[in-house]
Structures are given as C-alpha cells and as structure tokens.
C-alpha cells in the first residue's frame, strides 16, 4: 500500500515509521527543508503522561475572565471575528463540564501510557539518542490553591494507571535539590516517576534517518496546498515544490499530520476540524552552574511552565496564545520565561547564550487529538495534539498505522471514524 504522510513533525515521522514497519510504501511531505522544523523544533521536551488534565476543566471557566484581562496571563486569547475561533471557544466551555473533563483525562492517560511504552520499545530497538532522561516529572506548586486543586486529578490519573503521587515539600526537594532555594515558598508537589524528558527535535531527526534507511521517501520543500477527492474518496494531494512548480501526489491512503494547518487544508474537502493554534514559547540556554541547575523534569503549574534538562542545556517552555497565527517572538513573553527561571533557579543558566523560540501547537477544545478515519475514504487523521505532541507521537503514530492497514489499535481511545 502506498501511503502519503502530510507533515514531518514528530507525529508525522512517527506515523511514517510505523507504517513502514507494517510494509507500506511511505512518502512524507513537508514544506520545510528538514523534518521537525516547526512545532517539534524546540518544544518543552517532556514526555508527560501526568500532564493529562486538559486545559478545559471546571476550574478553567472561572479563570477565563482573568486571563482575558491580564496581559501577562499564561493563556491569552486573541479575539477576532473568525467564526471558527468562536466555535472553538464555545466547544471549550462545553469541555469544562466535570463529566467531559473526566472522560478526557481517561483518554489522555490511556494514549499517554501506550505512547510512552511504544517510545521506550522503539528507543531500545533502534538505539536512538536524544538527550533522554528517565527521572520522572515533578509538578511543584507555590500557590496553595493550585496545589489543593491538583490533588483530585492526580488521584484520578493514578487510578487510571499513571502513578502521580502527592509528595510533601521535603520529598519534593529530595527529588530535585535545586528547589531548595525556594523551599519556603513551596506548598507541595506531585511526582510521576514513570515520565521522561528528551529533545523532540533530535529524536525526530534520528527516527527520520531510520525511516529513510528503511525506504521512506521524504519530499521536503513541498507545500501542501489542497486535498482533492471524487465521489467521497481521496484522489490526490496538490503541492507546490521548492521551485514554485505545481505538482500532484497520489497514494492509496493519506495521513493528515499538519498540526495547526490541518484544519485549513481539510477545509478543501469540506471537513471541519476544531483545531486552533496555541502559540507557545521556549527558552534554551547552557547550564552555567551545575549546583543551581535542575536535573529532574519539572512543571510549574501555577505559571504553566515546564523545565527540562537536555544534556548540558536547560529548556523552559510554556504559555499559550490561542488564535495567534504569527510566529514573531513577543519580547514581553520571552522576558516572562527568563524572569520566572531566574526567580526559581538563579544562576542556573548562561543568560548570555539564551535563545528563544515560538511555535504553533495544534489545540482542540478537549485536548484530545484527532486520530483515525475521516469521512473521506482514504484520508486518515493524526493531528491536534496540542501541547502533548511529543508525549503522544509514538502512540498515535503506531495506532494510525494499524488503522490505515486495517488492524485494530492496541490502545483504548476515542478514535475518529
């Protein structure tokens, strides 16, 4: 079977790998010159099954007015007259209902556990190296209300199979001694020993090299402009190559993995996907002081920031600007990242060599990605992973490969189609 995978981020390349392993003849298409050049380039670096409480939850509804009014809020909404954004927002409010939140947590935990196991098996089999660390993830809290509200979701995740245990301040500092400097400000923490961290960009390049060795073809510098169908079945993809020439690509099956741009491309077939860009930021800098730098992956839930150790580099990422399509760095947001990092871990990183990045994470109202069949025969979806693309890449890639090849996926998840 010939399969075209549209998108060469970590999700697209993982999909290509598993499709190739099932005997498919795979072509990966991407507008960039290299794989993982956009949203997978400098993300938070965490494989975080424990980050399964969706943005849409009962507490979020009460916070939205404050987020709208604060210029420095972790989540910012870019209001516009775009009807798709307003539909997304209304769907988001629906997903804040307690029953929907419980359902979504279950789906995210199931997919996350499956994906983590798939990644670990793939890493061992292919001997992939990407600054990985298997030291768990520690969620720490400097606000008592935030800590209190985290206890119930942590217990729910543990009941679903993702161990996320509540730990004391003393235990938190024992897990990550770099928190000693703010010990007096800590209210508590939760710890997931099974979670990991690593560089998604390096992983994707290493896996793409493995794919190419296995016969996967990569069409880089090729912009997908439209999908075409006839009689309810996919017929071809229209492209513009690096020389500006119009091209067509035909296959037996097509996997849409274009992140935030998936919804716009899907509209050429009349498909409506509820995906909005959530512009996120990251800061990367070399370690300056080993004594001050953290070793364990951390999540600062109050400020919606993640801290990862990638070899001799520190990666700090977070925030979300919904409905923002530009990829220009906002100096205020960059300063917020650096200020919080210096507040928590003074002297840990070499600020003189700090580099900033932003990317468009494809967010759905529920935080659940679209994985499965579309209503167009031959078109399959693997997109809308939001902030968990790195976490869910291998699991969703393996599952979509099974679906394309007519096999039943091994994971219990609310698949499309």
HELIX and SHEET records of a PDB file:
HELIX    1   1 UNK A   10  UNK A   21  1                                  12    
HELIX    2   2 UNK A   58  UNK A   69  1                                  12    
HELIX    3   3 UNK A   83  UNK A   95  1                                  13    
HELIX    4   4 UNK A   98  UNK A  126  1                                  29    
HELIX    5   5 UNK A  144  UNK A  159  1                                  16    
HELIX    6   6 UNK A  169  UNK A  175  1                                   7    
HELIX    7   7 UNK A  177  UNK A  185  5                                   9    
HELIX    8   8 UNK A  200  UNK A  213  1                                  14    
HELIX    9   9 UNK A  259  UNK A  261  5                                   3    
HELIX   10  10 UNK A  262  UNK A  266  1                                   5    
HELIX   11  11 UNK A  267  UNK A  269  5                                   3    
HELIX   12  12 UNK A  331  UNK A  344  1                                  14    
HELIX   13  13 UNK A  351  UNK A  353  5                                   3    
HELIX   14  14 UNK A  386  UNK A  388  5                                   3    
HELIX   15  15 UNK A  389  UNK A  404  1                                  16    
SHEET    1   A 6 UNK A 217  UNK A 219  0                                        
SHEET    2   A 6 UNK A  25  UNK A  29  1                                        
SHEET    3   A 6 UNK A   2  UNK A   6  1                                        
SHEET    4   A 6 UNK A 253  UNK A 256  1                                        
SHEET    5   A 6 UNK A 379  UNK A 383  1                                        
SHEET    6   A 6 UNK A 370  UNK A 373 -1                                        
SHEET    1   B 2 UNK A  46  UNK A  47  0                                        
SHEET    2   B 2 UNK A 196  UNK A 197 -1                                        
SHEET    1   C 4 UNK A  75  UNK A  77  0                                        
SHEET    2   C 4 UNK A 313  UNK A 322  1                                        
SHEET    3   C 4 UNK A 276  UNK A 286 -1                                        
SHEET    4   C 4 UNK A 355  UNK A 363 -1                                        
SHEET    1   D 7 UNK A  75  UNK A  77  0                                        
SHEET    2   D 7 UNK A 313  UNK A 322  1                                        
SHEET    3   D 7 UNK A 305  UNK A 310 -1                                        
SHEET    4   D 7 UNK A 297  UNK A 300 -1                                        
SHEET    5   D 7 UNK A 137  UNK A 141  1                                        
SHEET    6   D 7 UNK A 188  UNK A 192 -1                                        
SHEET    7   D 7 UNK A 165  UNK A 167 -1                                        
SHEET    1   E 3 UNK A 223  UNK A 230  0                                        
SHEET    2   E 3 UNK A 233  UNK A 240 -1                                        
SHEET    3   E 3 UNK A 246  UNK A 249 -1                                        
END                                                                             
